[in-house]
Amino acid sequence: MYIGIDLSSGNNIANTSVTVLELTNNNMLKLVSITSGLNDADILDVIDKYKENCVIGIDSPLSTNGDNKCRESDKKLKDSLAEINKFIQNKQEKFKLSSVIPPMSRHMVYLTVRGITLSRSISIGYPEAKIVEVHPRAALFLHFYHSIAVDIQNYKEVNNKHAKLNVINCLSQTISGIEATGNYTDHDIDSIVAAYSAFCWDVGTYAFLFSKTDKFHPYEFSC
């Protein structure tokens, strides 16, 4: 099972979304569930159902350098995104590199602390579970920029339903069970892509991988 977790920052637990995908017998991904408004204990309850065979993608920094600068992994991801931007003529289709944010920057601190705490709780409680840090918007861009580049930049805008629908339609062609016209929030979309990124990391079809780990940065970073 592949679990994607889009953590919310601050006290807005309502914006936390968790998606569960399964790989069917014919090697196709299928949507099992999307749940929102989960606190950390609720997330652990979801993981507990699939603890025997579980790969988890978490949309949050899972480590920090201890300062407000980008980690090496963040810099490498920016480099990969910037390389694609070089070949895109339309400015509106270029990836906004500013969305790759240092983990300890002011408005990321709570999210980073939550991500670090949750990931360690999972590793301690469910040592067989595999965890990878993910960045859903970057993953969407790296995998699908050739078809929905503008929508990837805009689907988080509150009133841009068109962009959300185009992103969902794209994902529905890869993952069965997603309603192409479904009323998904941008947080739901991010949790779906987090689960998809976990799958790509697990089977080796990722578009980006930072695999260098140590005791301060124990998880790989993949899109």
Sequence and secondary structure as in RCSB ss.txt:
>XXXX:A:sequence
MYIGIDLSSGNNIANTSVTVLELTNNNMLKLVSITSGLNDADILDVIDKYKENCVIGIDSPLSTNGDNKCRESDK
KLKDSLAEINKFIQNKQEKFKLSSVIPPMSRHMVYLTVRGITLSRSISIGYPEAKIVEVHPRAALFLHFYHSIAV
DIQNYKEVNNKHAKLNVINCLSQTISGIEATGNYTDHDIDSIVAAYSAFCWDVGTYAFLFSKTDKFHPYEFSC
>XXXX:A:secstr
 EEEEE   TT GGG EEEEEEE TTS EEEEEEEES  HHHHHHHHHHTTTS EEEEES     SSSS  HHHH
HHHHHHHHHHTT   GGGS  GGGS  TTSGGGHHHHHHHHHHHHHHHHH TT EEEE  HHHHHHHHHHHHHHH
HHHHTTSTT HHHHHHHHHHHHTTEET  TT    HHHHHHHHHHHHHHHHHHT  S EE    SSS S EE 
